[in-house]
Amino acid sequence: MGAILSTSSNLVLSAKKPVHQAFFVYIPNLAPKTVSSCNLRHDILMKISLLFLCAALPMAAMAQTIQNDSIKTKDLNEVVVEGQMQNIKPAVLTYIPGSNQKKSAQDAIDLLSQMGIPQLRVNPVSNAVLTLNGQPVSVYIDMQPATEEQMSALRPEDVKKVEYLVFPTDPRYQHNPYVVNFTLRSIDFGGYAKL
C-alpha cells in the first residue's frame, strides 16, 4: 500500500485506514499500480483539493468589506400614536342549513344546534345561545326580535339562511353586539299555524 509520514516527527506509520489529521502527508510506494492504489491516489488528490478550498474560504470572507447603510437614522425617545379607541366593522357570517339539518330539527334553537356554527354555543335545554366566551346572543327572525314562542314555532324547513352578526350597524338590531338572524323563505300566499 503506502506509508504515512508525519511532518512533526520522522516516524513512518503504516495504516490500513486513512488517518484524518492535518500535517500528515501520504507517500505512495513505488509498487506497480493496482485498483486499490489508484483509488488511494484519487482520495489523496481529493483531500488536497479540499485542504486548499478550506484554506481559501476564510481569505475570501475576510476580503469582503462591510458597507455602511446610506440612509441616515435617528433615535426616537417616545412615539405616541393617536386614533380612535376602537374601530369595529360589522362582520356577517352567513350559513345555509342543509336539508338533513332542517328535517332533523324541531325549532330555531334545535336548528342552530344541528348546524354547529363554530362561533356559537347552543343549549337546547335552556334555549340559550351564547358566544364562545359566554356573551349572550340575540335571536332575530327576518330582522325582527324573536320571542321564545316564535323560536319554538319556527319551522326549520322555511329557513333560507342563518346569519351571525358581530356588532351590526343596522338599527333594526337595536345595537346588540351579537345577533343571529334567521332569514325565512317568502310565502306568497297561504301559510301555516302551529298550535
C-alpha positions in Angstrom: 0.0 0.0 0.0 1.8 3.0 1.2 3.1 4.8 4.3 2.1 8.0 6.1 5.0 10.3 7.1 4.4 12.7 9.9 5.9 16.2 9.4 6.2 16.7 13.1 8.5 13.8 13.5 10.5 11.5 11.3 8.5 8.3 12.1 6.9 6.3 9.3 3.5 4.9 10.2 1.6 2.2 8.3 -2.1 2.1 8.5 -4.9 0.3 6.8 -7.4 3.1 7.5 -6.6 6.7 6.4 -5.5 8.9 9.2 -7.6 12.2 9.3 -5.3 14.7 10.9 -3.7 17.8 9.5 0.1 17.8 8.8 0.2 14.2 7.6 1.4 13.6 4.1 0.9 10.4 2.2 3.9 9.0 0.5 2.9 6.4 -2.1 5.1 3.3 -2.5 6.6 2.5 -5.8 4.8 -0.7 -6.3 3.0 -1.4 -9.6 -0.4 0.3 -9.9 -3.4 -1.7 -8.7 -7.0 -0.8 -8.4 -6.7 0.0 -4.7 -3.6 2.3 -5.2 -5.5 4.2 -7.9 -8.4 4.7 -5.6 -6.0 5.8 -2.8 -4.3 8.3 -5.1 -7.7 9.7 -6.1 -8.6 10.0 -2.4 -5.4 11.9 -1.7 -6.0 14.3 -4.6 -9.5 15.0 -3.3 -8.2 15.6 0.2 -5.5 18.0 -1.0 -8.1 19.9 -3.1 -10.4 20.1 0.0 -7.5 21.4 2.1 -6.8 24.2 -0.4 -10.5 25.0 -0.6 -10.8 25.2 3.2 -7.8 27.5 3.3 -9.2 29.8 0.6 -12.6 30.3 2.1 -11.6 32.3 5.2 -9.5 34.5 3.0 -12.4 35.2 0.7 -14.6 36.0 3.7 -12.0 38.5 5.1 -11.8 40.1 1.6 -15.4 41.3 1.8 -15.8 44.7 3.3 -18.7 45.9 5.4 -20.6 48.7 3.6 -22.4 51.3 5.7 -26.1 52.0 5.1 -26.7 55.1 3.0 -29.9 56.0 4.9 -29.4 58.2 8.0 -31.2 57.1 11.1 -32.3 59.0 14.1 -33.2 57.6 17.6 -36.6 58.5 18.9 -37.3 58.8 22.6 -41.1 58.2 22.6 -43.7 57.6 19.9 -47.3 58.3 20.5 -49.9 57.0 18.1 -53.3 58.7 18.3 -56.6 57.4 16.9 -60.0 56.0 17.7 -60.2 53.8 20.8 -61.7 51.0 18.8 -62.8 50.6 15.2 -65.3 47.8 14.8 -66.6 46.9 11.4 -69.7 44.7 11.1 -68.9 41.1 10.5 -71.6 39.0 8.9 -71.1 35.2 8.6 -73.8 33.5 6.6 -74.7 29.8 7.0 -77.1 27.8 4.8 -78.7 24.8 6.6 -78.7 21.5 4.8 -81.8 19.5 4.1 -80.9 16.8 6.7 -80.4 19.5 9.3 -83.8 21.0 8.5 -85.5 17.6 8.7 -84.0 16.6 12.0 -84.6 20.0 13.8 -87.8 20.8 15.6 -87.4 24.6 16.1 -85.0 27.5 15.7 -82.7 26.6 18.7 -82.6 23.0 17.6 -81.7 24.0 14.1 -78.8 26.2 15.4 -77.7 23.2 17.5 -77.8 20.9 14.4 -75.9 23.4 12.3 -73.0 23.5 14.7 -71.9 27.1 14.0 -68.4 27.3 15.3 -68.8 30.8 16.9 -71.8 29.8 19.0 -72.6 27.6 21.9 -76.2 26.5 21.9 -78.0 24.9 24.9 -81.2 23.2 23.6 -82.4 22.6 27.2 -82.4 26.2 28.4 -82.8 27.7 24.8 -79.7 29.8 25.4 -77.5 30.9 22.6 -74.1 32.2 23.7 -70.8 33.2 22.1 -67.7 31.1 22.8 -66.7 33.5 25.6 -70.2 33.3 27.2 -71.7 36.5 25.9 -75.5 36.3 25.2 -76.6 36.3 21.5 -79.8 38.0 20.5 -82.0 35.9 18.1 -83.9 37.6 15.3 -86.3 36.3 12.6 -86.3 38.4 9.4 -84.6 41.2 11.3 -87.3 41.3 14.0 -86.6 40.3 17.6 -87.8 36.8 18.2 -89.6 35.7 21.3 -89.4 32.2 22.9 -92.8 31.4 21.3 -91.7 32.5 17.9 -88.4 30.5 18.1 -90.3 27.4 19.1 -92.9 27.9 16.4 -90.4 28.4 13.6 -90.4 25.6 11.0 -86.8 24.7 10.1 -88.0 23.9 6.5 -88.8 27.5 5.9 -85.3 28.8 6.9 -83.3 30.0 3.9 -80.2 31.1 5.7 -78.8 31.9 9.1 -76.6 35.0 9.7 -74.3 35.5 12.6 -73.5 39.2 13.0 -70.9 40.8 15.3 -71.6 44.4 16.2 -74.1 45.0 13.4 -74.6 48.6 12.3 -78.3 48.2 11.2 -80.5 50.0 13.7 -83.1 47.1 13.4 -80.8 45.0 15.5 -81.1 47.6 18.4 -77.3 47.9 19.0 -77.0 44.3 20.2 -73.3 43.2 20.0 -74.0 39.6 18.9 -77.0 38.7 16.7 -78.3 35.5 15.0 -80.8 36.3 12.2 -82.9 33.6 10.6 -83.9 34.6 7.1 -87.1 32.7 6.0 -88.2 32.0 2.5 -91.0 34.2 1.4 -94.5 32.8 1.2 -96.7 34.5 -1.5 -100.0 33.1 -0.4 -101.2 30.7 2.3 -99.2 29.9 5.4 -99.3 27.8 8.4 -100.2 27.9 12.1 -98.8 25.9 14.9 -100.9 25.2 17.9 
